[in-house]
Amino acid sequence: MPTKRYFDFKSYLINRFGEKVYKVTIDAGFSCPNRDGTKGFGGCIYCNSQGSKHRKEGKLVTPLKQQIEEGKSFYKKKMNAKKFIAYFQTYTNTYADTETLKKIYSVPLDDDEIVGISIGTRPDCIDQEKLQLIEGLLKYKEEVWIEYGLQTIHDQTNIFINRGHSLKEFEDAVNLTINRGIKICIHIIVGLPYESRKMIMETANFVAQLPIHGVKIHSLLLLKGTLMEQIYNKNPFPFMTMEEYVDTVCDILEILPKHFIIQRLTGDGYRDIFIAPDWCRNKLQVINNIDKELQKRNSFQGKRLSYLKVGTDK
Ligand code: SF4
């Protein structure tokens, strides 16, 4: 039974697999078309250029099988874990030809402890052929997710953050992905520079009406080695306070359909390169405060589902 006032991923997986399932993150050595000049240079302004701990000077040094074994072993020791999802996380995990993708995605297929696969990518980096390949993974694994970064629906913000794809490309990607058995998770960022509460809620309202299965809500993080660090140092912009973030996330949860699985509610995991905002260091506190705020409001995911107009600009 879910213990949260929203449909959290942990509860979904326990219900689906009869026990906790842990995501093992994989860096398969991909680049990103928004970094190498195909779509843009330098990447999204908040994206750190180092990749994961599995790279040295940009080159992948840990074989994929080893990454998976190390990830599993970490959760086995810490949590007595038995089931896992292989999460192709770093950069754009569909950015290669289909033959190369096939070799990469096949690495976890013979591992019975891996019950699912999740692939993070950009919406402008997918096509029929790649989706057919990803759909084919369902013959081997019960859950196959694709995670598309949307971040915001607002053009002016997309230009500012150097996102490099349009809303139309995002909509095309979702339309191309539906009805294949692949589950779709959308990433949005709350607190992007110069976005008002009204703009954030417009993005949330758009997402609420998509034929998708899950959402990741990220807080905006300022990280070392990003374009945003340079912009911020020259011309600092305000970050949300924790109270504003918690309040906004609760507003978003209230308008998301009850069947949307909430995979994430804040940013995480960048201790060594983290700069700001300070409250983001304590993920548990943010999650607890979201729980408390929903309780205080006597509210839950989907409570204001009929909410079709945007909220007031607080
Ligand atoms: S699309 Fe993803 S990987 Fe590429 S620059 Fe933006 S955040 Fe980084």
py3Dmol code that shows the C-alpha trace and the ligand (Angstrom):
import py3Dmol

protein = """\
ATOM      1  CA  MET A   1       0.000   0.000   0.000  1.00  0.00           C
ATOM      2  CA  PRO A   2       1.364   3.469  -0.855  1.00  0.00           C
ATOM      3  CA  THR A   3       2.409   5.354   2.262  1.00  0.00           C
ATOM      4  CA  LYS A   4       2.582   8.732   0.536  1.00  0.00           C
ATOM      5  CA  ARG A   5      -0.053  11.191  -0.551  1.00  0.00           C
ATOM      6  CA  TYR A   6       1.296  10.760  -4.064  1.00  0.00           C
ATOM      7  CA  PHE A   7       1.931   7.665  -6.195  1.00  0.00           C
ATOM      8  CA  ASP A   8       5.612   7.166  -5.450  1.00  0.00           C
ATOM      9  CA  PHE A   9       7.894   4.995  -7.575  1.00  0.00           C
ATOM     10  CA  LYS A  10       9.002   2.864  -4.633  1.00  0.00           C
ATOM     11  CA  SER A  11       5.407   1.802  -3.876  1.00  0.00           C
ATOM     12  CA  TYR A  12       4.712   1.192  -7.554  1.00  0.00           C
ATOM     13  CA  LEU A  13       7.709  -1.139  -7.845  1.00  0.00           C
ATOM     14  CA  ILE A  14       6.901  -3.021  -4.627  1.00  0.00           C
ATOM     15  CA  ASN A  15       3.374  -3.571  -5.890  1.00  0.00           C
ATOM     16  CA  ARG A  16       4.669  -4.694  -9.295  1.00  0.00           C
ATOM     17  CA  PHE A  17       7.554  -6.919  -8.188  1.00  0.00           C
ATOM     18  CA  GLY A  18       6.606  -7.884  -4.627  1.00  0.00           C
ATOM     19  CA  GLU A  19       9.688  -6.205  -3.143  1.00  0.00           C
ATOM     20  CA  LYS A  20      11.834  -3.087  -3.369  1.00  0.00           C
ATOM     21  CA  VAL A  21      13.595  -2.525  -6.697  1.00  0.00           C
ATOM     22  CA  TYR A  22      16.688  -0.345  -6.971  1.00  0.00           C
ATOM     23  CA  LYS A  23      17.902   1.690  -9.924  1.00  0.00           C
ATOM     24  CA  VAL A  24      21.493   0.963 -10.928  1.00  0.00           C
ATOM     25  CA  THR A  25      22.839   3.937 -12.872  1.00  0.00           C
ATOM     26  CA  ILE A  26      24.937   3.323 -15.966  1.00  0.00           C
ATOM     27  CA  ASP A  27      27.215   5.624 -17.937  1.00  0.00           C
ATOM     28  CA  ALA A  28      27.404   4.018 -21.394  1.00  0.00           C
ATOM     29  CA  GLY A  29      29.829   6.639 -22.706  1.00  0.00           C
ATOM     30  CA  PHE A  30      27.306   8.620 -24.757  1.00  0.00           C
ATOM     31  CA  SER A  31      27.742  12.264 -25.645  1.00  0.00           C
ATOM     32  CA  CYS A  32      24.927  14.728 -26.285  1.00  0.00           C
ATOM     33  CA  PRO A  33      23.936  16.509 -29.521  1.00  0.00           C
ATOM     34  CA  ASN A  34      23.579  19.660 -27.457  1.00  0.00           C
ATOM     35  CA  ARG A  35      27.243  19.457 -26.517  1.00  0.00           C
ATOM     36  CA  ASP A  36      29.045  18.337 -29.666  1.00  0.00           C
ATOM     37  CA  GLY A  37      27.631  20.967 -32.030  1.00  0.00           C
ATOM     38  CA  THR A  38      24.978  18.819 -33.738  1.00  0.00           C
ATOM     39  CA  LYS A  39      22.281  20.753 -31.901  1.00  0.00           C
ATOM     40  CA  GLY A  40      24.338  23.157 -29.879  1.00  0.00           C
ATOM     41  CA  PHE A  41      27.593  23.688 -28.028  1.00  0.00           C
ATOM     42  CA  GLY A  42      28.217  23.601 -24.309  1.00  0.00           C
ATOM     43  CA  GLY A  43      24.972  21.856 -23.378  1.00  0.00           C
ATOM     44  CA  CYS A  44      22.099  23.046 -21.230  1.00  0.00           C
ATOM     45  CA  ILE A  45      23.406  25.702 -18.875  1.00  0.00           C
ATOM     46  CA  TYR A  46      22.831  23.588 -15.736  1.00  0.00           C
ATOM     47  CA  CYS A  47      24.533  20.455 -17.156  1.00  0.00           C
ATOM     48  CA  ASN A  48      27.968  19.559 -15.849  1.00  0.00           C
ATOM     49  CA  SER A  49      30.466  18.531 -18.529  1.00  0.00           C
ATOM     50  CA  GLN A  50      32.346  15.868 -16.567  1.00  0.00           C
ATOM     51  CA  GLY A  51      29.923  12.983 -17.059  1.00  0.00           C
ATOM     52  CA  SER A  52      29.951  10.362 -14.308  1.00  0.00           C
ATOM     53  CA  LYS A  53      32.675   8.930 -12.058  1.00  0.00           C
ATOM     54  CA  HIS A  54      33.118   6.233 -14.732  1.00  0.00           C
ATOM     55  CA  ARG A  55      34.936   8.640 -17.086  1.00  0.00           C
ATOM     56  CA  LYS A  56      38.458   9.989 -17.118  1.00  0.00           C
ATOM     57  CA  GLU A  57      39.103  12.983 -19.393  1.00  0.00           C
ATOM     58  CA  GLY A  58      35.753  12.304 -21.050  1.00  0.00           C
ATOM     59  CA  LYS A  59      36.544   8.654 -21.873  1.00  0.00           C
ATOM     60  CA  LEU A  60      34.603   5.784 -20.356  1.00  0.00           C
ATOM     61  CA  VAL A  61      36.873   3.688 -18.139  1.00  0.00           C
ATOM     62  CA  THR A  62      34.493   1.279 -16.390  1.00  0.00           C
ATOM     63  CA  PRO A  63      32.951  -1.448 -18.583  1.00  0.00           C
ATOM     64  CA  LEU A  64      29.144  -1.561 -18.485  1.00  0.00           C
ATOM     65  CA  LYS A  65      28.971  -5.037 -16.946  1.00  0.00           C
ATOM     66  CA  GLN A  66      31.278  -3.891 -14.147  1.00  0.00           C
ATOM     67  CA  GLN A  67      29.191  -0.760 -13.541  1.00  0.00           C
ATOM     68  CA  ILE A  68      26.093  -2.940 -13.193  1.00  0.00           C
ATOM     69  CA  GLU A  69      27.801  -5.398 -10.826  1.00  0.00           C
ATOM     70  CA  GLU A  70      29.200  -2.562  -8.697  1.00  0.00           C
ATOM     71  CA  GLY A  71      25.776  -0.872  -8.536  1.00  0.00           C
ATOM     72  CA  LYS A  72      24.028  -4.088  -7.574  1.00  0.00           C
ATOM     73  CA  SER A  73      26.640  -4.941  -4.990  1.00  0.00           C
ATOM     74  CA  PHE A  74      26.229  -1.505  -3.354  1.00  0.00           C
ATOM     75  CA  TYR A  75      22.470  -2.014  -2.883  1.00  0.00           C
ATOM     76  CA  LYS A  76      22.852  -5.668  -1.913  1.00  0.00           C
ATOM     77  CA  LYS A  77      25.204  -4.745   0.941  1.00  0.00           C
ATOM     78  CA  LYS A  78      23.276  -1.675   2.032  1.00  0.00           C
ATOM     79  CA  MET A  79      19.669  -2.765   1.491  1.00  0.00           C
ATOM     80  CA  ASN A  80      19.783  -6.510   0.948  1.00  0.00           C
ATOM     81  CA  ALA A  81      18.442  -5.722  -2.537  1.00  0.00           C
ATOM     82  CA  LYS A  82      17.527  -8.506  -4.948  1.00  0.00           C
ATOM     83  CA  LYS A  83      15.910  -6.758  -7.907  1.00  0.00           C
ATOM     84  CA  PHE A  84      17.175  -3.876 -10.007  1.00  0.00           C
ATOM     85  CA  ILE A  85      16.445  -1.576 -12.921  1.00  0.00           C
ATOM     86  CA  ALA A  86      19.354  -0.808 -15.250  1.00  0.00           C
ATOM     87  CA  TYR A  87      19.215   2.952 -15.760  1.00  0.00           C
ATOM     88  CA  PHE A  88      21.130   4.365 -18.725  1.00  0.00           C
ATOM     89  CA  GLN A  89      21.497   7.797 -17.216  1.00  0.00           C
ATOM     90  CA  THR A  90      24.519   9.830 -18.303  1.00  0.00           C
ATOM     91  CA  TYR A  91      23.966  12.329 -21.138  1.00  0.00           C
ATOM     92  CA  THR A  92      21.826  11.265 -24.150  1.00  0.00           C
ATOM     93  CA  ASN A  93      21.357   7.516 -24.126  1.00  0.00           C
ATOM     94  CA  THR A  94      19.859   7.162 -27.616  1.00  0.00           C
ATOM     95  CA  TYR A  95      22.594   9.223 -29.284  1.00  0.00           C
ATOM     96  CA  ALA A  96      24.174   6.557 -31.529  1.00  0.00           C
ATOM     97  CA  ASP A  97      23.217   4.398 -34.502  1.00  0.00           C
ATOM     98  CA  THR A  98      20.833   1.525 -33.876  1.00  0.00           C
ATOM     99  CA  GLU A  99      23.508  -1.179 -34.077  1.00  0.00           C
ATOM    100  CA  THR A 100      25.582   0.525 -31.386  1.00  0.00           C
ATOM    101  CA  LEU A 101      22.499   1.031 -29.217  1.00  0.00           C
ATOM    102  CA  LYS A 102      21.590  -2.637 -29.616  1.00  0.00           C
ATOM    103  CA  LYS A 103      25.002  -3.722 -28.261  1.00  0.00           C
ATOM    104  CA  ILE A 104      24.763  -1.313 -25.332  1.00  0.00           C
ATOM    105  CA  TYR A 105      21.184  -2.133 -24.320  1.00  0.00           C
ATOM    106  CA  SER A 106      21.868  -5.883 -24.579  1.00  0.00           C
ATOM    107  CA  VAL A 107      24.431  -5.799 -21.744  1.00  0.00           C
ATOM    108  CA  PRO A 108      21.916  -6.228 -18.870  1.00  0.00           C
ATOM    109  CA  LEU A 109      19.513  -8.511 -20.757  1.00  0.00           C
ATOM    110  CA  ASP A 110      20.920 -11.848 -19.536  1.00  0.00           C
ATOM    111  CA  ASP A 111      20.942 -10.713 -15.913  1.00  0.00           C
ATOM    112  CA  ASP A 112      17.856 -12.115 -14.151  1.00  0.00           C
ATOM    113  CA  GLU A 113      18.228  -9.749 -11.216  1.00  0.00           C
ATOM    114  CA  ILE A 114      17.652  -6.845 -13.612  1.00  0.00           C
ATOM    115  CA  VAL A 115      13.863  -6.682 -13.976  1.00  0.00           C
ATOM    116  CA  GLY A 116      13.672  -3.467 -15.960  1.00  0.00           C
ATOM    117  CA  ILE A 117      15.509  -1.000 -18.149  1.00  0.00           C
ATOM    118  CA  SER A 118      15.247   2.772 -18.159  1.00  0.00           C
ATOM    119  CA  ILE A 119      16.756   5.001 -20.834  1.00  0.00           C
ATOM    120  CA  GLY A 120      17.194   8.748 -20.357  1.00  0.00           C
ATOM    121  CA  THR A 121      17.340  10.897 -23.471  1.00  0.00           C
ATOM    122  CA  ARG A 122      16.417  14.093 -25.314  1.00  0.00           C
ATOM    123  CA  PRO A 123      13.132  14.182 -27.247  1.00  0.00           C
ATOM    124  CA  ASP A 124      14.942  15.267 -30.430  1.00  0.00           C
ATOM    125  CA  CYS A 125      17.136  12.173 -30.344  1.00  0.00           C
ATOM    126  CA  ILE A 126      14.608   9.430 -30.997  1.00  0.00           C
ATOM    127  CA  ASP A 127      12.994   7.889 -34.086  1.00  0.00           C
ATOM    128  CA  GLN A 128      10.893   4.879 -35.156  1.00  0.00           C
ATOM    129  CA  GLU A 129      13.905   2.584 -35.556  1.00  0.00           C
ATOM    130  CA  LYS A 130      15.312   3.347 -32.123  1.00  0.00           C
ATOM    131  CA  LEU A 131      11.884   2.988 -30.527  1.00  0.00           C
ATOM    132  CA  GLN A 132      11.398  -0.392 -32.200  1.00  0.00           C
ATOM    133  CA  LEU A 133      14.686  -1.494 -30.693  1.00  0.00           C
ATOM    134  CA  ILE A 134      13.663  -0.243 -27.242  1.00  0.00           C
ATOM    135  CA  GLU A 135      10.226  -1.849 -27.605  1.00  0.00           C
ATOM    136  CA  GLY A 136      12.013  -5.142 -28.369  1.00  0.00           C
ATOM    137  CA  LEU A 137      13.608  -5.036 -24.894  1.00  0.00           C
ATOM    138  CA  LEU A 138      10.168  -5.883 -23.492  1.00  0.00           C
ATOM    139  CA  LYS A 139      10.747  -9.466 -24.676  1.00  0.00           C
ATOM    140  CA  TYR A 140      13.481  -9.703 -22.038  1.00  0.00           C
ATOM    141  CA  LYS A 141      12.423  -7.343 -19.259  1.00  0.00           C
ATOM    142  CA  GLU A 142       9.066  -6.624 -17.637  1.00  0.00           C
ATOM    143  CA  GLU A 143       9.519  -2.865 -17.406  1.00  0.00           C
ATOM    144  CA  VAL A 144      11.017  -0.664 -20.077  1.00  0.00           C
ATOM    145  CA  TRP A 145      11.011   3.079 -19.486  1.00  0.00           C
ATOM    146  CA  ILE A 146      12.135   5.967 -21.637  1.00  0.00           C
ATOM    147  CA  GLU A 147      12.790   9.242 -19.831  1.00  0.00           C
ATOM    148  CA  TYR A 148      12.437  12.441 -21.876  1.00  0.00           C
ATOM    149  CA  GLY A 149      13.740  15.762 -20.640  1.00  0.00           C
ATOM    150  CA  LEU A 150      11.181  18.519 -21.146  1.00  0.00           C
ATOM    151  CA  GLN A 151      12.144  20.875 -18.282  1.00  0.00           C
ATOM    152  CA  THR A 152       9.751  23.676 -19.342  1.00  0.00           C
ATOM    153  CA  ILE A 153       7.263  24.485 -22.090  1.00  0.00           C
ATOM    154  CA  HIS A 154       8.401  28.113 -22.325  1.00  0.00           C
ATOM    155  CA  ASP A 155      10.445  29.167 -25.339  1.00  0.00           C
ATOM    156  CA  GLN A 156      12.119  32.116 -23.650  1.00  0.00           C
ATOM    157  CA  THR A 157      13.381  29.872 -20.841  1.00  0.00           C
ATOM    158  CA  ASN A 158      14.469  27.205 -23.321  1.00  0.00           C
ATOM    159  CA  ILE A 159      16.570  29.785 -25.137  1.00  0.00           C
ATOM    160  CA  PHE A 160      18.057  31.060 -21.873  1.00  0.00           C
ATOM    161  CA  ILE A 161      18.971  27.559 -20.667  1.00  0.00           C
ATOM    162  CA  ASN A 162      20.280  26.597 -24.144  1.00  0.00           C
ATOM    163  CA  ARG A 163      18.024  23.563 -24.280  1.00  0.00           C
ATOM    164  CA  GLY A 164      18.235  23.288 -28.065  1.00  0.00           C
ATOM    165  CA  HIS A 165      14.951  21.548 -28.851  1.00  0.00           C
ATOM    166  CA  SER A 166      11.412  22.748 -29.369  1.00  0.00           C
ATOM    167  CA  LEU A 167       8.150  21.846 -27.673  1.00  0.00           C
ATOM    168  CA  LYS A 168       6.985  20.407 -31.019  1.00  0.00           C
ATOM    169  CA  GLU A 169       9.941  17.970 -31.017  1.00  0.00           C
ATOM    170  CA  PHE A 170       8.974  16.932 -27.501  1.00  0.00           C
ATOM    171  CA  GLU A 171       5.334  16.353 -28.509  1.00  0.00           C
ATOM    172  CA  ASP A 172       6.450  14.376 -31.588  1.00  0.00           C
ATOM    173  CA  ALA A 173       8.658  12.147 -29.422  1.00  0.00           C
ATOM    174  CA  VAL A 174       5.816  11.380 -26.997  1.00  0.00           C
ATOM    175  CA  ASN A 175       3.413  10.653 -29.883  1.00  0.00           C
ATOM    176  CA  LEU A 176       5.961   8.344 -31.483  1.00  0.00           C
ATOM    177  CA  THR A 177       6.511   6.479 -28.195  1.00  0.00           C
ATOM    178  CA  ILE A 178       2.946   5.825 -27.063  1.00  0.00           C
ATOM    179  CA  ASN A 179       1.135   2.504 -27.692  1.00  0.00           C
ATOM    180  CA  ARG A 180       4.312   0.427 -27.711  1.00  0.00           C
ATOM    181  CA  GLY A 181       4.286  -0.842 -24.132  1.00  0.00           C
ATOM    182  CA  ILE A 182       7.219   1.429 -23.323  1.00  0.00           C
ATOM    183  CA  LYS A 183       6.552   3.524 -20.234  1.00  0.00           C
ATOM    184  CA  ILE A 184       7.231   7.254 -20.572  1.00  0.00           C
ATOM    185  CA  CYS A 185       8.659   9.425 -17.797  1.00  0.00           C
ATOM    186  CA  ILE A 186       8.978  13.193 -18.245  1.00  0.00           C
ATOM    187  CA  HIS A 187      11.534  15.370 -16.460  1.00  0.00           C
ATOM    188  CA  ILE A 188      10.702  18.930 -15.489  1.00  0.00           C
ATOM    189  CA  ILE A 189      12.760  21.479 -13.547  1.00  0.00           C
ATOM    190  CA  VAL A 190      11.136  23.720 -10.963  1.00  0.00           C
ATOM    191  CA  GLY A 191      12.902  27.017 -10.291  1.00  0.00           C
ATOM    192  CA  LEU A 192      14.478  27.711 -13.680  1.00  0.00           C
ATOM    193  CA  PRO A 193      15.900  31.247 -13.903  1.00  0.00           C
ATOM    194  CA  TYR A 194      13.270  33.962 -14.301  1.00  0.00           C
ATOM    195  CA  GLU A 195      10.316  31.526 -14.399  1.00  0.00           C
ATOM    196  CA  SER A 196       7.303  32.686 -12.386  1.00  0.00           C
ATOM    197  CA  ARG A 197       4.968  30.373 -10.465  1.00  0.00           C
ATOM    198  CA  LYS A 198       2.438  30.890 -13.268  1.00  0.00           C
ATOM    199  CA  MET A 199       4.934  29.668 -15.878  1.00  0.00           C
ATOM    200  CA  ILE A 200       5.852  26.615 -13.793  1.00  0.00           C
ATOM    201  CA  MET A 201       2.197  25.719 -13.368  1.00  0.00           C
ATOM    202  CA  GLU A 202       1.636  26.096 -17.115  1.00  0.00           C
ATOM    203  CA  THR A 203       4.345  23.486 -17.694  1.00  0.00           C
ATOM    204  CA  ALA A 204       2.807  21.216 -15.052  1.00  0.00           C
ATOM    205  CA  ASN A 205      -0.643  21.633 -16.538  1.00  0.00           C
ATOM    206  CA  PHE A 206       0.720  20.682 -19.975  1.00  0.00           C
ATOM    207  CA  VAL A 207       2.429  17.586 -18.535  1.00  0.00           C
ATOM    208  CA  ALA A 208      -0.748  16.590 -16.673  1.00  0.00           C
ATOM    209  CA  GLN A 209      -2.538  16.179 -19.976  1.00  0.00           C
ATOM    210  CA  LEU A 210       0.059  13.936 -21.647  1.00  0.00           C
ATOM    211  CA  PRO A 211      -0.434  10.192 -22.280  1.00  0.00           C
ATOM    212  CA  ILE A 212       2.517   9.309 -20.050  1.00  0.00           C
ATOM    213  CA  HIS A 213       3.239   7.123 -17.035  1.00  0.00           C
ATOM    214  CA  GLY A 214       5.618   8.998 -14.795  1.00  0.00           C
ATOM    215  CA  VAL A 215       7.224  12.301 -13.860  1.00  0.00           C
ATOM    216  CA  LYS A 216      10.499  13.397 -12.328  1.00  0.00           C
ATOM    217  CA  ILE A 217      10.440  16.837 -10.733  1.00  0.00           C
ATOM    218  CA  HIS A 218      13.902  18.323 -10.246  1.00  0.00           C
ATOM    219  CA  SER A 219      14.903  21.391  -8.291  1.00  0.00           C
ATOM    220  CA  LEU A 220      17.305  23.680 -10.138  1.00  0.00           C
ATOM    221  CA  LEU A 221      20.851  23.045  -8.919  1.00  0.00           C
ATOM    222  CA  LEU A 222      23.859  25.264  -9.508  1.00  0.00           C
ATOM    223  CA  LEU A 223      26.809  22.956 -10.152  1.00  0.00           C
ATOM    224  CA  LYS A 224      30.501  23.579 -10.673  1.00  0.00           C
ATOM    225  CA  GLY A 225      31.734  23.354 -14.257  1.00  0.00           C
ATOM    226  CA  THR A 226      28.446  24.484 -15.806  1.00  0.00           C
ATOM    227  CA  LEU A 227      27.611  27.431 -18.049  1.00  0.00           C
ATOM    228  CA  MET A 228      25.131  28.461 -15.367  1.00  0.00           C
ATOM    229  CA  GLU A 229      27.980  28.869 -12.890  1.00  0.00           C
ATOM    230  CA  GLN A 230      29.594  31.434 -15.229  1.00  0.00           C
ATOM    231  CA  ILE A 231      26.266  33.227 -15.837  1.00  0.00           C
ATOM    232  CA  TYR A 232      25.483  33.279 -12.118  1.00  0.00           C
ATOM    233  CA  ASN A 233      28.908  34.615 -11.186  1.00  0.00           C
ATOM    234  CA  LYS A 234      28.519  37.531 -13.621  1.00  0.00           C
ATOM    235  CA  ASN A 235      24.862  38.210 -12.981  1.00  0.00           C
ATOM    236  CA  PRO A 236      23.357  36.348 -10.002  1.00  0.00           C
ATOM    237  CA  PHE A 237      19.677  35.437 -10.250  1.00  0.00           C
ATOM    238  CA  PRO A 238      17.506  34.381  -7.305  1.00  0.00           C
ATOM    239  CA  PHE A 239      16.948  30.697  -6.478  1.00  0.00           C
ATOM    240  CA  MET A 240      13.735  29.458  -4.950  1.00  0.00           C
ATOM    241  CA  THR A 241      13.670  29.064  -1.193  1.00  0.00           C
ATOM    242  CA  MET A 242      12.837  25.608   0.153  1.00  0.00           C
ATOM    243  CA  GLU A 243       9.414  26.897   1.264  1.00  0.00           C
ATOM    244  CA  GLU A 244       8.649  28.173  -2.250  1.00  0.00           C
ATOM    245  CA  TYR A 245       9.851  24.923  -3.787  1.00  0.00           C
ATOM    246  CA  VAL A 246       7.800  22.724  -1.449  1.00  0.00           C
ATOM    247  CA  ASP A 247       4.699  24.854  -1.975  1.00  0.00           C
ATOM    248  CA  THR A 248       5.099  24.745  -5.783  1.00  0.00           C
ATOM    249  CA  VAL A 249       5.723  20.993  -5.898  1.00  0.00           C
ATOM    250  CA  CYS A 250       2.566  20.404  -3.832  1.00  0.00           C
ATOM    251  CA  ASP A 251       0.606  22.605  -6.269  1.00  0.00           C
ATOM    252  CA  ILE A 252       1.990  20.493  -9.125  1.00  0.00           C
ATOM    253  CA  LEU A 253       1.157  17.181  -7.435  1.00  0.00           C
ATOM    254  CA  GLU A 254      -2.393  18.362  -6.903  1.00  0.00           C
ATOM    255  CA  ILE A 255      -2.946  18.712 -10.660  1.00  0.00           C
ATOM    256  CA  LEU A 256      -1.145  15.560 -11.831  1.00  0.00           C
ATOM    257  CA  PRO A 257      -3.390  12.552 -12.566  1.00  0.00           C
ATOM    258  CA  LYS A 258      -3.410   9.926  -9.816  1.00  0.00           C
ATOM    259  CA  HIS A 259      -1.974   7.246 -12.097  1.00  0.00           C
ATOM    260  CA  PHE A 260       1.215   9.221 -12.856  1.00  0.00           C
ATOM    261  CA  ILE A 261       4.088   7.554 -11.023  1.00  0.00           C
ATOM    262  CA  ILE A 262       6.224  10.134  -9.243  1.00  0.00           C
ATOM    263  CA  GLN A 263       9.804   9.015  -9.727  1.00  0.00           C
ATOM    264  CA  ARG A 264      11.512  12.018  -8.173  1.00  0.00           C
ATOM    265  CA  LEU A 265      10.608  15.162  -6.241  1.00  0.00           C
ATOM    266  CA  THR A 266      13.897  17.015  -5.928  1.00  0.00           C
ATOM    267  CA  GLY A 267      17.474  17.154  -7.208  1.00  0.00           C
ATOM    268  CA  ASP A 268      20.142  14.890  -5.786  1.00  0.00           C
ATOM    269  CA  GLY A 269      23.565  13.269  -5.873  1.00  0.00           C
ATOM    270  CA  TYR A 270      26.080  15.958  -6.800  1.00  0.00           C
ATOM    271  CA  ARG A 271      27.868  16.479  -3.484  1.00  0.00           C
ATOM    272  CA  ASP A 272      31.354  17.083  -4.933  1.00  0.00           C
ATOM    273  CA  ILE A 273      30.294  19.722  -7.490  1.00  0.00           C
ATOM    274  CA  PHE A 274      27.312  21.258  -5.690  1.00  0.00           C
ATOM    275  CA  ILE A 275      27.186  25.061  -5.210  1.00  0.00           C
ATOM    276  CA  ALA A 276      23.595  26.178  -4.505  1.00  0.00           C
ATOM    277  CA  PRO A 277      20.877  26.471  -3.270  1.00  0.00           C
ATOM    278  CA  ASP A 278      22.011  25.206   0.094  1.00  0.00           C
ATOM    279  CA  TRP A 279      18.695  23.606   1.099  1.00  0.00           C
ATOM    280  CA  CYS A 280      18.975  21.176  -1.844  1.00  0.00           C
ATOM    281  CA  ARG A 281      21.784  19.384   0.019  1.00  0.00           C
ATOM    282  CA  ASN A 282      19.197  17.819   2.302  1.00  0.00           C
ATOM    283  CA  LYS A 283      16.989  15.763   0.004  1.00  0.00           C
ATOM    284  CA  LEU A 284      15.261  13.962   2.867  1.00  0.00           C
ATOM    285  CA  GLN A 285      14.209  17.234   4.459  1.00  0.00           C
ATOM    286  CA  VAL A 286      12.720  18.469   1.178  1.00  0.00           C
ATOM    287  CA  ILE A 287      10.746  15.231   0.747  1.00  0.00           C
ATOM    288  CA  ASN A 288       9.579  15.337   4.385  1.00  0.00           C
ATOM    289  CA  ASN A 289       8.458  18.947   3.985  1.00  0.00           C
ATOM    290  CA  ILE A 290       6.477  18.040   0.852  1.00  0.00           C
ATOM    291  CA  ASP A 291       4.782  15.246   2.836  1.00  0.00           C
ATOM    292  CA  LYS A 292       4.034  17.668   5.698  1.00  0.00           C
ATOM    293  CA  GLU A 293       2.684  20.358   3.373  1.00  0.00           C
ATOM    294  CA  LEU A 294       0.330  17.895   1.654  1.00  0.00           C
ATOM    295  CA  GLN A 295      -0.831  16.753   5.083  1.00  0.00           C
ATOM    296  CA  LYS A 296      -1.335  20.349   6.241  1.00  0.00           C
ATOM    297  CA  ARG A 297      -3.422  21.055   3.132  1.00  0.00           C
ATOM    298  CA  ASN A 298      -5.263  17.742   3.595  1.00  0.00           C
ATOM    299  CA  SER A 299      -4.345  17.227  -0.030  1.00  0.00           C
ATOM    300  CA  PHE A 300      -2.955  14.561  -2.371  1.00  0.00           C
ATOM    301  CA  GLN A 301      -1.907  13.928  -5.979  1.00  0.00           C
ATOM    302  CA  GLY A 302      -4.757  14.687  -8.354  1.00  0.00           C
ATOM    303  CA  LYS A 303      -6.867  16.605  -5.837  1.00  0.00           C
ATOM    304  CA  ARG A 304      -7.285  19.524  -8.251  1.00  0.00           C
ATOM    305  CA  LEU A 305      -7.317  17.462 -11.406  1.00  0.00           C
ATOM    306  CA  SER A 306     -10.045  19.536 -12.967  1.00  0.00           C
ATOM    307  CA  TYR A 307      -7.730  22.539 -12.685  1.00  0.00           C
ATOM    308  CA  LEU A 308      -7.370  23.583 -16.322  1.00  0.00           C
ATOM    309  CA  LYS A 309      -6.602  27.254 -16.037  1.00  0.00           C
ATOM    310  CA  VAL A 310      -3.222  28.378 -14.777  1.00  0.00           C
ATOM    311  CA  GLY A 311      -2.889  29.503 -11.158  1.00  0.00           C
ATOM    312  CA  THR A 312      -2.222  32.965  -9.883  1.00  0.00           C
ATOM    313  CA  ASP A 313       1.279  34.307 -10.155  1.00  0.00           C
ATOM    314  CA  LYS A 314       2.378  34.275  -6.509  1.00  0.00           C
TER     315      LYS A 314
END
"""
ligand_1 = """\
8
SF4
S 20.315 17.404 -22.997
Fe 20.921 16.445 -21.080
S 22.993 15.694 -21.427
Fe 22.538 17.128 -23.075
S 23.364 19.078 -22.355
Fe 21.205 19.035 -21.764
S 21.171 18.189 -19.678
Fe 23.210 17.741 -20.567
"""
view = py3Dmol.view(width=600, height=400)
view.addModel(protein, "pdb")
view.setStyle({"model": 0}, {"cartoon": {"style": "trace"}})
view.addModel(ligand_1, "xyz")
view.setStyle({"model": 1}, {"stick": {}})
view.zoomTo()
view.show()
